[in-house]
Amino acid sequence: MVYMFIDTRVLGIRIRDVVKSIEQGLINWLRGEGVKAECVCGSPGVYVRNPDSSLAKIAAIGLNFSKGVSMHGLALYLLSDSEPFELIDPCGVKGAEVTSVQKQVCKIYLPEESYPKVVESIWETLSLHCKKG
């Protein structure tokens, strides 16, 4: 889990740009790790395609904004225990499969090692949408 507090008013960006930046930052980091990830129009988060072309969610984004400031954040599924997700419809998507970085590349990713690089990737992408000045 990564909780972010982003003030869109100070940065001069739209909420939509925040979400797109988070998605793209996650995609950039995942691709660097060998995971081919993508966005799905109308369904915030990041997905990978299974061999049968179905989608599996690898990261969820759940933001709430109050007076232009984001609350909550994202969940990037690093480790392979997806059993708890079998009991729910993740993010309200019926029948949605959840996957992990570990499942995709057969390597264990520890949060304390991964998240600083993930946050840096998101920040780099977010900075492209910020006002110049």
Residue, then its C-alpha position, 0 to 999 in steps of 0.5 A: m500500500v502506498y498512501m499519497f497526499i497530492d495537492t492538485r491546486v499547488l501542482g496545477i494539475r487535474i485529478r484525471d492527470v493524477v490518476k493517469s500519472i499513477e497508472q503510467g508510473l506503475i506501468n513504467w516500473l513494472r515494464g522495467e521489471g519485465v511485466k507487460a502492464e496496461c491501463v483499461c479505459g474506465s477501470p482505474g488501476v493497472y492490468v496484465r493480460n493472461p495468455d487467453s487475453s483476459l485481464a488480471k489486476i496487478a495494481a489498484i488505485g483508490l483515491n478520494f479528493s477533498k479541496g484538491v488534496s488526494m487521500h488514500g492511494l494505491a495497492l501494488y500486488l507484489l507477492s503471490d497470495s491472491e487467495p483472499f481476493e477469491l472471496i470478493d470482486p476486487c474494485g467492484v469488477k465481477g470475476a476480476e482476477v488478481t495477479s502479482v509481480q511475483k507471479q508474473v516474473c517468478k521473483i520475490y519483491l519486498p515492499e521495503e525494496s520495491y516501493p521507493k523505486v515505484v514512488e520515484s517512477i510515479w513522481e517522475t510521471l506526475s512531474l510531467h503534468c505539473k505546471k512549469g514555473 
